[in-house]
């Protein structure tokens, strides 16, 4: 690796991993929805602008949490202590990504409701559903995000080891 590439690697790695994680997750979700037969109705109800904003929100949350997960970590080390710290961070920051994504989804839906409110909607039921959505939804989002974080972290380690073996 050249000296300039070695200096850019710590800066670029979170961007590369966040982009890979976002695209891999979106492809997996679209594939699951497609196999279930509900892709057309989901995409038509979502809309182009909301879909782009949702993708960008997931990517921004993933970039933020990936940066935090890799901060101060020797991601090229093969030591078990470092690998344990890496997977703990992948679990913790994956859970944070799941919660941030759920909050972004809620904000997008709230924004769409404000722009085009449904007739007959009152404040009480909206507040109640927001509290239920916020409490139980965040717990599920954290659990799912943690599992996805550890899974993608394992893929990251495998890909980095393959890349290191190729470049030696």
MDTraj code that builds the backbone (N, CA, C; nanometers):
import mdtraj as md
import numpy as np

residues = "UNK UNK UNK UNK UNK UNK UNK UNK UNK UNK UNK UNK UNK UNK UNK UNK UNK UNK UNK UNK UNK UNK UNK UNK UNK UNK UNK UNK UNK UNK UNK UNK UNK UNK UNK UNK UNK UNK UNK UNK UNK UNK UNK UNK UNK UNK UNK UNK UNK UNK UNK UNK UNK UNK UNK UNK UNK UNK UNK UNK UNK UNK UNK UNK UNK UNK UNK UNK UNK UNK UNK UNK UNK UNK UNK UNK UNK UNK UNK UNK UNK UNK UNK UNK UNK UNK UNK UNK UNK UNK UNK UNK UNK UNK UNK UNK UNK UNK UNK UNK UNK UNK UNK UNK UNK UNK UNK UNK UNK UNK UNK UNK UNK UNK UNK UNK UNK UNK UNK UNK UNK UNK UNK UNK UNK UNK UNK UNK UNK UNK UNK UNK UNK UNK UNK UNK UNK UNK UNK UNK UNK UNK UNK UNK UNK UNK UNK UNK UNK UNK UNK UNK UNK UNK UNK UNK UNK UNK UNK UNK UNK UNK UNK UNK UNK UNK UNK UNK".split()
xyz = np.array([
    [0.0855, -0.1163, 0.0000],
    [0.0000, 0.0000, 0.0000],
    [0.0908, 0.1234, 0.0000],
    [0.0597, 0.2170, -0.0860],
    [0.1389, 0.3394, -0.0909],
    [0.1114, 0.4237, 0.0325],
    [0.2017, 0.5208, 0.0566],
    [0.1871, 0.6033, 0.1766],
    [0.0583, 0.6852, 0.1738],
    [0.0221, 0.7407, 0.0571],
    [-0.1010, 0.8200, 0.0501],
    [-0.2243, 0.7319, 0.0681],
    [-0.2199, 0.6097, 0.0169],
    [-0.3323, 0.5172, 0.0369],
    [-0.3418, 0.4759, 0.1829],
    [-0.2277, 0.4599, 0.2488],
    [-0.2289, 0.4230, 0.3904],
    [-0.2864, 0.5355, 0.4753],
    [-0.2617, 0.6617, 0.4376],
    [-0.3178, 0.7742, 0.5123],
    [-0.4676, 0.7871, 0.4875],
    [-0.5138, 0.7567, 0.3658],
    [-0.6564, 0.7688, 0.3332],
    [-0.7394, 0.6549, 0.3891],
    [-0.6799, 0.5378, 0.4111],
    [-0.7547, 0.4196, 0.4537],
    [-0.8366, 0.4436, 0.5799],
    [-0.7804, 0.5010, 0.6888],
    [-0.8638, 0.5223, 0.8068],
    [-0.9779, 0.6220, 0.7828],
    [-0.9584, 0.7159, 0.6912],
    [-1.0627, 0.8141, 0.6620],
    [-1.1706, 0.7529, 0.5725],
    [-1.1306, 0.6752, 0.4759],
    [-1.2237, 0.6203, 0.3784],
    [-1.2962, 0.4947, 0.4265],
    [-1.2377, 0.4216, 0.5188],
    [-1.2976, 0.2945, 0.5618],
    [-1.4401, 0.3098, 0.6144],
    [-1.4688, 0.4056, 0.7017],
    [-1.6088, 0.4199, 0.7458],
    [-1.7042, 0.4505, 0.6299],
    [-1.6607, 0.5314, 0.5342],
    [-1.7457, 0.5627, 0.4191],
    [-1.7723, 0.4374, 0.3356],
    [-1.6679, 0.3605, 0.3121],
    [-1.6828, 0.2388, 0.2313],
    [-1.7725, 0.1389, 0.3032],
    [-1.7465, 0.1158, 0.4320],
    [-1.8265, 0.0184, 0.5058],
    [-1.9709, 0.0641, 0.5220],
    [-1.9920, 0.1929, 0.5477],
    [-2.1294, 0.2428, 0.5623],
    [-2.2062, 0.2281, 0.4320],
    [-2.1416, 0.2575, 0.3213],
    [-2.2075, 0.2423, 0.1917],
    [-2.2383, 0.0960, 0.1631],
    [-2.1406, 0.0087, 0.1899],
    [-2.1620, -0.1349, 0.1700],
    [-2.2754, -0.1857, 0.2592],
    [-2.2741, -0.1460, 0.3865],
    [-2.3780, -0.1916, 0.4787],
    [-2.5166, -0.1442, 0.4357],
    [-2.5272, -0.0194, 0.3941],
    [-2.6563, 0.0357, 0.3542],
    [-2.7095, -0.0352, 0.2304],
    [-2.6243, -0.0499, 0.1305],
    [-2.6682, -0.1135, 0.0065],
    [-2.7001, -0.2609, 0.0304],
    [-2.6179, -0.3305, 0.1079],
    [-2.6440, -0.4722, 0.1362],
    [-2.7756, -0.4892, 0.2106],
    [-2.8011, -0.4032, 0.3086],
    [-2.9260, -0.4124, 0.3840],
    [-3.0460, -0.3822, 0.2953],
    [-3.0368, -0.2789, 0.2141],
    [-3.1487, -0.2447, 0.1248],
    [-3.1744, -0.3565, 0.0235],
    [-3.0678, -0.4138, -0.0317],
    [-3.0867, -0.5250, -0.1258],
    [-3.1515, -0.6447, -0.0572],
    [-3.1105, -0.6733, 0.0654],
    [-3.1707, -0.7848, 0.1387],
    [-3.3178, -0.7575, 0.1674],
    [-3.3490, -0.6357, 0.2107],
    [-3.4890, -0.6023, 0.2399],
    [-3.5756, -0.6055, 0.1142],
    [-3.5253, -0.5484, 0.0057],
    [-3.6011, -0.5502, -0.1200],
    [-3.6192, -0.6940, -0.1680],
    [-3.5153, -0.7760, -0.1547],
    [-3.5268, -0.9165, -0.1941],
    [-3.6305, -0.9911, -0.1127],
    [-3.6329, -0.9669, 0.0187],
    [-3.7324, -1.0335, 0.1038],
    [-3.8739, -0.9883, 0.0705],
    [-3.8916, -0.8590, 0.0493],
    [-4.0251, -0.8080, 0.0161],
    [-4.0674, -0.8572, -0.1221],
    [-3.9732, -0.8648, -0.2159],
    [-4.0043, -0.9125, -0.3502],
    [-4.0496, -1.0584, -0.3460],
    [-3.9785, -1.1406, -0.2698],
    [-4.0163, -1.2819, -0.2604],
    [-4.1531, -1.2986, -0.1965],
    [-4.1878, -1.2073, -0.1054],
    [-4.3185, -1.2124, -0.0407],
    [-4.4311, -1.1609, -0.1283],
    [-4.3977, -1.0959, -0.2384],
    [-4.4979, -1.0490, -0.3325],
    [-4.5527, -0.9100, -0.3051],
    [-4.4955, -0.8390, -0.2096],
    [-4.5508, -0.7088, -0.1757],
    [-4.4675, -0.5902, -0.2195],
    [-4.3721, -0.6117, -0.3086],
    [-4.2821, -0.5028, -0.3466],
    [-4.3542, -0.3913, -0.4216],
    [-4.4412, -0.4251, -0.5133],
    [-4.5096, -0.3229, -0.5929],
    [-4.5949, -0.2322, -0.5046],
    [-4.6703, -0.2910, -0.4132],
    [-4.7552, -0.2083, -0.3272],
    [-4.6724, -0.1253, -0.2293],
    [-4.5609, -0.1821, -0.1794],
    [-4.4748, -0.1067, -0.0879],
    [-4.4114, 0.0130, -0.1589],
    [-4.3588, -0.0097, -0.2775],
    [-4.2938, 0.0998, -0.3495],
    [-4.3935, 0.2064, -0.3934],
    [-4.5141, 0.1667, -0.4316],
    [-4.6125, 0.2665, -0.4737],
    [-4.6609, 0.3492, -0.3551],
    [-4.6691, 0.2886, -0.2372],
    [-4.7133, 0.3654, -0.1201],
    [-4.6004, 0.4502, -0.0622],
    [-4.4772, 0.4117, -0.0858],
    [-4.3638, 0.4857, -0.0302],
    [-4.3375, 0.6140, -0.1064],
    [-4.3285, 0.6069, -0.2364],
    [-4.2993, 0.7247, -0.3168],
    [-4.1498, 0.7415, -0.3371],
    [-4.1130, 0.8088, -0.4448],
    [-3.9730, 0.8240, -0.4819],
    [-3.8961, 0.9106, -0.3828],
    [-3.9483, 1.0273, -0.3530],
    [-3.8781, 1.1197, -0.2642],
    [-3.8623, 1.0582, -0.1251],
    [-3.9683, 0.9997, -0.0720],
    [-3.9599, 0.9376, 0.0601],
    [-3.8613, 0.8206, 0.0585],
    [-3.8580, 0.7454, -0.0493],
    [-3.7632, 0.6346, -0.0607],
    [-3.6186, 0.6819, -0.0623],
    [-3.5929, 0.7888, -0.1350],
    [-3.4576, 0.8443, -0.1393],
    [-3.4183, 0.9006, -0.0034],
    [-3.5097, 0.9718, 0.0598],
    [-3.4816, 1.0274, 0.1928],
    [-3.4582, 0.9153, 0.2931],
    [-3.5345, 0.8087, 0.2847],
    [-3.5176, 0.6953, 0.3744],
    [-3.3824, 0.6281, 0.3529],
    [-3.3430, 0.6107, 0.2281],
    [-3.2121, 0.5520, 0.1974],
    [-3.1003, 0.6408, 0.2512],
    [-3.1111, 0.7716, 0.2275],
    [-3.0083, 0.8641, 0.2757],
    [-3.0038, 0.8685, 0.4280],
    [-3.1188, 0.8577, 0.4933],
    [-3.1221, 0.8549, 0.6399],
    [-3.0532, 0.7295, 0.6926],
    [-3.0783, 0.6158, 0.6287],
    [-3.0111, 0.4925, 0.6700],
    [-2.8614, 0.5035, 0.6466],
    [-2.8224, 0.5586, 0.5329],
    [-2.6804, 0.5725, 0.5034],
    [-2.6122, 0.6671, 0.6018],
    [-2.6756, 0.7792, 0.6347],
    [-2.6171, 0.8748, 0.7295],
    [-2.6056, 0.8129, 0.8690],
    [-2.7088, 0.7423, 0.9127],
    [-2.7033, 0.6757, 1.0439],
    [-2.5940, 0.5696, 1.0449],
    [-2.5815, 0.4961, 0.9362],
    [-2.4801, 0.3924, 0.9274],
    [-2.3406, 0.4529, 0.9257],
    [-2.3231, 0.5628, 0.8540],
    [-2.1929, 0.6290, 0.8515],
    [-2.1554, 0.6798, 0.9907],
    [-2.2491, 0.7426, 1.0582],
    [-2.2230, 0.7938, 1.1931],
    [-2.1834, 0.6818, 1.2880],
    [-2.2588, 0.5749, 1.2888],
    [-2.2313, 0.4666, 1.3832],
    [-2.1079, 0.3858, 1.3427],
    [-2.0815, 0.3737, 1.2136],
    [-1.9607, 0.3036, 1.1701],
    [-1.8364, 0.3808, 1.2116],
    [-1.8402, 0.5117, 1.1977],
    [-1.7277, 0.5942, 1.2443],
    [-1.7049, 0.5742, 1.3935],
    [-1.8124, 0.5752, 1.4690],
    [-1.8004, 0.5580, 1.6139],
    [-1.7488, 0.4188, 1.6491],
    [-1.7938, 0.3178, 1.5772],
    [-1.7519, 0.1803, 1.6057],
    [-1.6034, 0.1596, 1.5750],
    [-1.5519, 0.2254, 1.4732],
    [-1.4123, 0.2067, 1.4338],
    [-1.3163, 0.3022, 1.5029],
    [-1.3665, 0.4009, 1.5755],
    [-1.2816, 0.5020, 1.6386],
    [-1.1853, 0.4377, 1.7379],
    [-1.0565, 0.4590, 1.7145],
    [-0.9538, 0.4106, 1.8058],
    [-0.9324, 0.2607, 1.8049],
    [-0.9873, 0.1904, 1.7086],
    [-0.9772, 0.0446, 1.7029],
    [-0.8773, 0.0048, 1.5945],
    [-0.7894, -0.0886, 1.6257],
    [-0.6958, -0.1409, 1.5264],
    [-0.7685, -0.2487, 1.4461],
    [-0.8341, -0.2063, 1.3394],
    [-0.9207, -0.2970, 1.2643],
    [-0.8433, -0.3966, 1.1797],
    [-0.7101, -0.3859, 1.1722],
    [-0.6307, -0.4839, 1.0991],
    [-0.5690, -0.5895, 1.1906],
    [-0.5918, -0.5779, 1.3202],
    [-0.5339, -0.6707, 1.4158],
    [-0.6081, -0.8042, 1.4141],
    [-0.5313, -0.9119, 1.4377],
    [-0.5911, -1.0447, 1.4481],
    [-0.5976, -1.0935, 1.5928],
    [-0.5618, -1.0077, 1.6877],
    [-0.5614, -1.0482, 1.8276],
    [-0.7049, -1.0711, 1.8760],
    [-0.7253, -1.1770, 1.9565],
    [-0.8608, -1.2067, 2.0048],
    [-0.9224, -1.0939, 2.0872],
    [-0.8417, -1.0214, 2.1645],
    [-0.8953, -0.9112, 2.2454],
    [-0.9508, -0.8019, 2.1548],
    [-0.8774, -0.7716, 2.0482],
    [-0.9219, -0.6684, 1.9545],
    [-1.0459, -0.7158, 1.8792],
    [-1.0485, -0.8426, 1.8398],
    [-1.1658, -0.8965, 1.7697],
    [-1.2884, -0.8950, 1.8604],
    [-1.2690, -0.9264, 1.9879],
    [-1.3801, -0.9196, 2.0831],
    [-1.4335, -0.7781, 2.0969],
    [-1.3418, -0.6815, 2.1023],
    [-1.3846, -0.5411, 2.1099],
    [-1.4564, -0.5001, 1.9822],
    [-1.4084, -0.5486, 1.8681],
    [-1.4718, -0.5150, 1.7407],
    [-1.6148, -0.5665, 1.7366],
    [-1.6361, -0.6917, 1.7752],
    [-1.7707, -0.7477, 1.7684],
    [-1.8633, -0.6863, 1.8729],
    [-1.8100, -0.6485, 1.9893],
    [-1.8924, -0.5794, 2.0877],
    [-1.9367, -0.4450, 2.0308],
    [-1.8439, -0.3739, 1.9668],
    [-1.8791, -0.2450, 1.9058],
    [-1.9772, -0.2642, 1.7904],
    [-1.9600, -0.3704, 1.7126],
    [-2.0532, -0.3973, 1.6027],
    [-2.1935, -0.4216, 1.6571],
    [-2.2041, -0.4922, 1.7676],
    [-2.3343, -0.5164, 1.8303],
    [-2.3941, -0.3861, 1.8820],
    [-2.3157, -0.3111, 1.9567],
    [-2.3650, -0.1878, 2.0186],
    [-2.4027, -0.0832, 1.9143],
    [-2.3142, -0.0595, 1.8182],
    [-2.3421, 0.0449, 1.7193],
    [-2.4396, -0.0026, 1.6121],
    [-2.4510, -0.1339, 1.5915],
    [-2.5566, -0.1852, 1.5050],
    [-2.6935, -0.1608, 1.5668],
    [-2.7018, -0.1796, 1.6988],
    [-2.8273, -0.1500, 1.7696],
    [-2.8604, -0.0018, 1.7591],
    [-2.7590, 0.0833, 1.7718],
    [-2.7816, 0.2276, 1.7579],
    [-2.8284, 0.2620, 1.6164],
    [-2.7721, 0.1964, 1.5167],
    [-2.8147, 0.2201, 1.3782],
    [-2.9606, 0.1813, 1.3597],
    [-2.9998, 0.0673, 1.4153],
    [-3.1390, 0.0245, 1.4055],
    [-3.2343, 0.1251, 1.4680],
    [-3.1980, 0.1772, 1.5836],
    [-3.2844, 0.2757, 1.6496],
    [-3.2877, 0.4074, 1.5724],
    [-3.1728, 0.4518, 1.5222],
    [-3.1700, 0.5755, 1.4429],
    [-3.2529, 0.5613, 1.3153],
    [-3.2440, 0.4438, 1.2528],
    [-3.3213, 0.4204, 1.1304],
    [-3.4708, 0.4223, 1.1602],
    [-3.5106, 0.3617, 1.2710],
    [-3.6523, 0.3626, 1.3082],
    [-3.7000, 0.5047, 1.3370],
    [-3.6173, 0.5824, 1.4052],
    [-3.6532, 0.7218, 1.4312],
    [-3.6638, 0.8012, 1.3011],
    [-3.5726, 0.7757, 1.2075],
    [-3.5791, 0.8438, 1.0772],
    [-3.7050, 0.8035, 1.0019],
    [-3.7402, 0.6758, 1.0067],
    [-3.8627, 0.6290, 0.9419],
    [-3.9844, 0.6966, 1.0036],
    [-3.9863, 0.7058, 1.1356],
    [-4.0969, 0.7741, 1.2031],
    [-4.1041, 0.9212, 1.1663],
    [-3.9888, 0.9871, 1.1573],
    [-3.9865, 1.1290, 1.1203],
    [-4.0338, 1.1492, 0.9771],
    [-3.9964, 1.0588, 0.8889],
    [-4.0411, 1.0690, 0.7493],
    [-4.1920, 1.0501, 0.7414],
    [-4.2433, 0.9517, 0.8129],
    [-4.3881, 0.9289, 0.8127],
    [-4.4620, 1.0467, 0.8752],
    [-4.4068, 1.1028, 0.9806],
    [-4.4672, 1.2196, 1.0435],
    [-4.4670, 1.3385, 0.9474],
    [-4.3562, 1.3560, 0.8783],
    [-4.3482, 1.4637, 0.7787],
    [-4.4501, 1.4467, 0.6675],
    [-4.4665, 1.3244, 0.6207],
    [-4.5668, 1.2982, 0.5166],
    [-4.7075, 1.3235, 0.5694],
    [-4.7325, 1.2908, 0.6976],
    [-4.8651, 1.3139, 0.7565],
    [-4.8925, 1.4621, 0.7735],
    [-4.7889, 1.5393, 0.8034],
    [-4.8069, 1.6842, 0.8192],
    [-4.8327, 1.7490, 0.6842],
    [-4.7602, 1.7045, 0.5823],
    [-4.7761, 1.7627, 0.4485],
    [-4.9133, 1.7298, 0.3905],
    [-4.9567, 1.6073, 0.4063],
    [-5.0884, 1.5682, 0.3547],
    [-5.1644, 1.4933, 0.4636],
    [-5.2247, 1.5651, 0.5573],
    [-5.2930, 1.4999, 0.6695],
    [-5.4176, 1.4242, 0.6246],
    [-5.4405, 1.3137, 0.6937],
    [-5.5600, 1.2341, 0.6662],
    [-5.6790, 1.2986, 0.7364],
    [-5.7934, 1.2983, 0.6724],
    [-5.9113, 1.3583, 0.7371],
    [-5.9532, 1.2769, 0.8594],
    [-5.9924, 1.3476, 0.9644],
    [-6.0433, 1.2821, 1.0845],
    [-5.9365, 1.2369, 1.1819],
    [-5.8095, 1.2678, 1.1578],
    [-5.7031, 1.2270, 1.2489],
    [-5.6945, 1.3293, 1.3622],
    [-5.6968, 1.2777, 1.4861],
    [-5.6892, 1.3669, 1.6023],
    [-5.5558, 1.3466, 1.6746],
    [-5.5247, 1.4370, 1.7642],
    [-5.3955, 1.4383, 1.8315],
    [-5.3785, 1.3210, 1.9285],
    [-5.4806, 1.2837, 2.0025],
    [-5.4717, 1.1777, 2.1036],
    [-5.4234, 1.0445, 2.0488],
    [-5.4899, 0.9894, 1.9478],
    [-5.4433, 0.8615, 1.8930],
    [-5.3036, 0.8702, 1.8310],
    [-5.2719, 0.9840, 1.7730],
    [-5.1385, 1.0001, 1.7150],
    [-5.0332, 0.9976, 1.8256],
    [-5.0592, 1.0655, 1.9365],
    [-4.9660, 1.0667, 2.0492],
    [-4.9516, 0.9270, 2.1089],
    [-5.0627, 0.8568, 2.1266],
    [-5.0583, 0.7215, 2.1824],
    [-4.9776, 0.6276, 2.0924],
    [-5.0049, 0.6303, 1.9630],
    [-4.9321, 0.5415, 1.8717],
    [-4.7844, 0.5781, 1.8649],
    [-4.7524, 0.7068, 1.8799],
    [-4.6132, 0.7479, 1.8806],
    [-4.5417, 0.6945, 2.0041],
    [-4.6062, 0.6979, 2.1179],
    [-4.5448, 0.6451, 2.2399],
    [-4.5246, 0.4937, 2.2314],
    [-4.6239, 0.4218, 2.1813],
    [-4.6111, 0.2769, 2.1658],
    [-4.5036, 0.2453, 2.0635],
    [-4.5075, 0.3152, 1.9512],
    [-4.4093, 0.2976, 1.8450],
    [-4.2697, 0.3267, 1.8979],
    [-4.2578, 0.4322, 1.9759],
    [-4.1276, 0.4722, 2.0277],
    [-4.0707, 0.3765, 2.1300],
    [-4.1540, 0.3221, 2.2156],
    [-4.1010, 0.2353, 2.3212],
    [-4.0728, 0.0937, 2.2713],
    [-4.1750, 0.0251, 2.2247],
    [-4.1543, -0.1128, 2.1799],
    [-4.0773, -0.1201, 2.0490],
    [-4.1034, -0.0267, 1.9609],
    [-4.0336, -0.0259, 1.8329],
    [-3.8845, -0.0078, 1.8475],
    [-3.8430, 0.0797, 1.9386],
    [-3.7001, 0.1016, 1.9589],
    [-3.6307, -0.0220, 2.0156],
    [-3.7008, -0.0963, 2.1012],
    [-3.6420, -0.2201, 2.1539],
    [-3.6209, -0.3227, 2.0429],
    [-3.7215, -0.3397, 1.9590],
    [-3.7081, -0.4333, 1.8474],
    [-3.6034, -0.3854, 1.7476],
    [-3.6012, -0.2560, 1.7211],
    [-3.5032, -0.2013, 1.6270],
    [-3.3612, -0.2200, 1.6797],
    [-3.3420, -0.2047, 1.8107],
    [-3.2099, -0.2250, 1.8693],
    [-3.1675, -0.3715, 1.8577],
    [-3.2586, -0.4628, 1.8845],
    [-3.2254, -0.6054, 1.8758],
    [-3.1926, -0.6456, 1.7323],
    [-3.2756, -0.6039, 1.6392],
    [-3.2528, -0.6375, 1.4992],
    [-3.1259, -0.5700, 1.4485],
    [-3.1063, -0.4438, 1.4837],
    [-2.9859, -0.3725, 1.4426],
    [-2.8595, -0.4350, 1.4989],
    [-2.8640, -0.4832, 1.6227],
    [-2.7484, -0.5501, 1.6820],
    [-2.7112, -0.6774, 1.6083],
    [-2.8112, -0.7571, 1.5745],
    [-2.7852, -0.8809, 1.4995],
    [-2.7282, -0.8487, 1.3610],
    [-2.7868, -0.7516, 1.2949],
    [-2.7370, -0.7120, 1.1631],
    [-2.5964, -0.6539, 1.1751],
    [-2.5706, -0.5754, 1.2818],
    [-2.4382, -0.5183, 1.3014],
    [-2.3306, -0.6240, 1.3186],
    [-2.3587, -0.7258, 1.3984],
    [-2.2607, -0.8332, 1.4187],
    [-2.2408, -0.9125, 1.2891],
    [-2.3490, -0.9378, 1.2176],
    [-2.3386, -1.0112, 1.0918],
    [-2.2553, -0.9338, 0.9899],
    [-2.2859, -0.8051, 0.9735],
    [-2.2084, -0.7250, 0.8792],
    [-2.0658, -0.7038, 0.9283],
    [-2.0456, -0.6970, 1.0599],
    [-1.9097, -0.6870, 1.1143],
    [-1.8269, -0.8098, 1.0811],
    [-1.8888, -0.9274, 1.0887],
    [-1.8173, -1.0502, 1.0510],
    [-1.7811, -1.0483, 0.9026],
    [-1.8733, -0.9997, 0.8188],
    [-1.8415, -0.9860, 0.6759],
    [-1.7294, -0.8849, 0.6534],
    [-1.7299, -0.7768, 0.7301],
    [-1.6244, -0.6761, 0.7184],
    [-1.4880, -0.7354, 0.7510],
    [-1.4801, -0.8081, 0.8622],
    [-1.3534, -0.8692, 0.9022],
    [-1.3059, -0.9676, 0.7960],
    [-1.3979, -1.0493, 0.7449],
    [-1.3599, -1.1449, 0.6409],
    [-1.3095, -1.0730, 0.5159],
    [-1.3800, -0.9678, 0.4741],
    [-1.3385, -0.8936, 0.3549],
    [-1.2050, -0.8233, 0.3769],
    [-1.1831, -0.7664, 0.4954],
    [-1.0554, -0.7002, 0.5234],
    [-0.9410, -0.8003, 0.5262],
    [-0.9652, -0.9190, 0.5780],
    [-0.8604, -1.0223, 0.5791],
    [-0.8285, -1.0700, 0.4379],
    [-0.9300, -1.0855, 0.3553],
    [-0.9060, -1.1246, 0.2152],
    [-0.8285, -1.0148, 0.1433],
    [-0.8688, -0.8900, 0.1634],
    [-0.7987, -0.7785, 0.0996],
    [-0.6536, -0.7701, 0.1466],
    [-0.6324, -0.7911, 0.2750],
    [-0.4954, -0.7881, 0.3274],
    [-0.4128, -0.9010, 0.2702],
    [-0.4716, -1.0199, 0.2557],
    [-0.3980, -1.1329, 0.1989],
    [-0.3643, -1.1086, 0.0519],
    [-0.4524, -1.0433, -0.0201],
    [-0.4277, -1.0155, -0.1615],
    [-0.3184, -0.9116, -0.1794],
    [-0.3156, -0.8122, -0.0925],
    [-0.2201, -0.7008, -0.1078],
    [-0.0820, -0.7304, -0.0504],
    [-0.0653, -0.8402, 0.0172],
    [0.0684, -0.8733, 0.0715],
    [0.1559, -0.9334, -0.0317],
])
top = md.Topology()
chain = top.add_chain()
for i, resn in enumerate(residues, 1):
    res = top.add_residue(resn, chain, resSeq=i)
    for name in ("N", "CA", "C"):
        top.add_atom(name, md.element.get_by_symbol(name[0]), res)
traj = md.Trajectory(xyz[None], top)
